[in-house]
């Protein structure tokens, strides 16, 4: 019984508990990351479906790295307030937007430069809302500029000519 109350045993026990929690949580985080996108020679972008069923890709806004989740249910590109502040985006008209969690107040802005390699877009309308999280939503105002094909667990984007 003395072993169970010894300091070294308790330290090892807590390290095992925290280590196990870390492993479980890190697997969760890895499942949310975007699998490697592939750019074809013809200029199309192929995005494998992530473990959670969503399509994600890394890109940039005004040269700053951003993770995008492609969202055909979003009318416009949607950003979190903290990200918009970090990017020093201009504040436009106040808007109410309907989300899966209800109505949210935000504001309109314009993204001078949005890059999703191999594609580069200028002057893209966006909406900024509080507490969206660490991923921006790539909405239909961008996605409708592409022909989209779902094939073999991947979403393929080809720029319309």
Secondary structure, DSSP 4 states (H G I P E B T S, - for coil): -TGGGSHHHHHHHHHHHHHHHHHHHHHHHHHHSPPPPEE-TTS-EEEEBPTTS-BEEEEEETTEEEEEEE-TT-SSEEEEHHHHHHTTPPP--EEEEEETTEEEEEEEEEEEEEEETTEEEEEEEEEEETT--SEEEE-HHHHTTEEEEEETTEEEEEE--
